[in-house]
Structure formats: structure tokens, C-alpha cells
Amino acid sequence: MATLLFSPQADDLLSALEADPAHALLVGRIHTALDLLETDPGDSGWRRRRFQNIGVWGIPIVAEDVEWLILWEPGEDDSVVMRSITPAP
């Protein structure tokens, strides 16, 4: 099992989403994806969308008719770093 680390931006946005009941579905889907990523970050399902220009992987999340991305990269040792949680461009 990996350790999840969050950039300040990712942490702030997730905290804001969690505080807003209107985003309960989105928050639930984000947490589900993070739980699965934490369990097995080497799974190829988490490495389908690569952003070469910024060096991160993207996990798409769809909720509220909007696609969001969890942008992450492998960290040191047994960690995974969440760089950003953002609406998809």
C-alpha cells in the first residue's frame, strides 16, 4: 500500500469540495479513485492518461456532467504525490 501525499493545491481543492454538500458525488468518486490508487499505484489502469509536458499521470473522474482529473506522480519510496485535482481542459 502506498502513502498518498498532497500538494497544497490538491489538498486545498479537495478540502473545499468536501465542505460543499453540492459536490458529494464528486468527492465520493475522488475518494474511491484515491483509495484504489493507494492500494495499487502500479496498476496499469491508473496510467492510461499521461501528460508528458508536466510529467504526471491523470485519472479522469466524471461527476455533475463535468470531467475532472486527479494529476499524480510516483513519489519517493512507496508514495504517490497528488499534484492537482482540476476540471479537465
C-alpha positions in Angstrom: 0.0 0.0 0.0 1.3 3.4 -1.0 1.3 6.6 1.1 -0.7 9.4 -0.5 0.9 12.9 -0.4 -0.9 16.0 -1.5 0.4 19.3 -2.9 -1.1 22.3 -1.2 -3.2 23.0 -4.3 -4.7 19.5 -4.4 -5.2 19.5 -0.6 -6.9 22.9 -0.6 -9.3 22.0 -3.5 -10.2 18.6 -2.0 -11.0 20.3 1.3 -13.1 22.9 -0.4 -15.0 20.2 -2.3 -15.6 18.2 0.8 -17.0 21.3 2.6 -19.7 21.8 -0.1 -22.5 19.2 0.1 -23.4 20.0 -3.6 -20.2 18.2 -4.5 -20.9 15.0 -2.5 -21.0 12.8 -5.7 -17.7 14.2 -7.0 -16.0 13.9 -3.6 -17.1 10.3 -3.3 -15.7 9.4 -6.7 -12.4 11.2 -6.0 -12.0 9.3 -2.7 -12.8 6.0 -4.4 -10.1 6.6 -7.0 -7.6 7.7 -4.3 -8.4 4.6 -2.3 -7.8 2.3 -5.3 -4.6 4.3 -6.3 -3.3 4.0 -2.7 -3.9 0.2 -2.8 -2.0 -0.4 -6.1 -0.3 2.6 -7.8 1.4 0.3 -10.2 -1.9 -0.9 -11.8 -2.0 0.0 -15.5 -5.5 1.4 -15.1 -4.0 4.4 -13.3 -1.5 5.0 -16.1 -3.8 5.4 -19.2 -3.6 9.2 -19.4 -0.1 10.7 -19.4 0.7 14.4 -19.6 4.3 14.4 -20.9 4.7 18.2 -20.8 4.2 18.3 -17.0 5.3 14.8 -16.2 2.2 13.5 -14.4 -0.5 10.8 -14.9 -4.2 11.8 -15.0 -7.1 9.8 -13.5 -10.4 11.0 -15.1 -13.4 11.4 -12.8 -16.8 12.3 -14.2 -19.4 13.8 -11.9 -22.0 16.5 -12.2 -21.6 16.4 -16.0 -18.0 17.6 -15.7 -14.8 15.6 -16.2 -12.2 16.2 -13.5 -8.6 15.0 -13.4 -6.5 13.8 -10.5 -3.0 14.6 -11.6 -0.4 12.4 -9.8 3.1 11.1 -10.0 5.0 8.4 -8.2 6.9 9.8 -5.2 10.0 8.5 -3.4 9.9 5.1 -1.7 6.3 3.9 -1.5 4.4 7.2 -2.0 2.2 8.8 -4.6 2.0 12.6 -4.9 -1.3 14.2 -5.9 -0.2 17.3 -7.8 -3.6 18.7 -8.7 -7.3 18.0 -8.7 -8.8 20.0 -11.5 -11.6 20.2 -14.1 -10.3 18.6 -17.3 -9.3 21.1 -20.0 
